[in-house]
Amino acid sequence: MIAGPGRHVAESLPHIFMKPEAIAKYNFKLFPDGTIYDYKVRRPYEELLRAIASDTKPIDELIRIRGLEEEGIGVVNLMESIVLDEPIFYPGINVANDGCIEGLSSWSVVEVPAYVDSAGIHLIRVGKLHKSIVGLTIPRIMQYELTIDAVLTGDRDLAIQAMMIDGYTDDIEKARKILSELIEAEAKWLPGYWLR
């Protein structure tokens, strides 16, 4: 599974990025050159999107960019299939699980294949995942649940627990410091119960 660098390794195996020897061994990069995570690549897209939003450039400039089939044109294709009733198969759509993948909570968001037409999105039930994938997935879902509970209640202990499950934080005191700094930096956007 981790034989080569993938697009979502950091999401599933964050502890690897805590170990410089693992990063070197598997040739992982935090911000891979030439991808949308590379700011040199990202900045022109951001500038173009701002120009389109402010009506100083036409959307055609975005549509003509090669390599955006999945991220850009894919979305346009989905909308066209719904509006024009032109059915298409889409390999991965993010939806509430609702039984698509057995053993995962119904509310968790999963990426599954689907057919799309004017009647909507027709999900393909995936069934059971291999235990190795479930072993990576369940902790991530639990971390999201804890994060949501913390956000809705302002419970700092739950936030710390979520940070520890996340895998990027390997020390509770560091997690407390990060959380305090985050709350201070974002105070004007937070509900009052976070500031007590």
C-alpha positions, 0 to 999 in steps of 0.5 A: 500500500505504501510502496510509492507516493500517493495523493492521500498518504498523509491523510491516512498515515500521518505518523509517517510524516512525523519520521524523517527517515520514513519520508526519505525511505518512501520519497514522500514530500509534504508539498509535492512539486508540480501538484496543486499543493505546490504554491508556485502551481497553485498561485496562478489558479488562485489569481485566475479564479479571483479574476473570473469571480470579479468578471475580469476574465472569462470562465473559458480560460479555466475550462481550457486548462489541461490537467483539470479534468478531475478537479475542474471539468469533472464538476462541469461534466457532473452538472451537465449530466444532471441538467441535460440528462446525459448519464455518465459514470463517475469513479469517485463522488463524495457522499454520506455513506448511508450504507455504501460501505459496510461497517462505516457510520451512515453519516461519514463522508465516503468517496464511491463510484456512481452513475449520474443523470437527471434523476441525480446521483446513483451510488454503487454500493461498495460493500465490505472493505479489506480490514487493512483499509478499515483499520485506517478509516475507522480512527479517522472517522472517530477523529472527525466525530470528536472534532465535531463534538468539540467544535459544537461544545467548545470542549477543549479536552475533546479537541485535544483528544481529536488532535492526538488521534489525528497523528500529527501531534505526538505530545499532549502538551504540544497539542494544548499549546497548538490549540491555545494558539489556534483559539487565540488566532481565530478568536474573532471567528469563534463562538463565545463558548470557545473563549471562556 
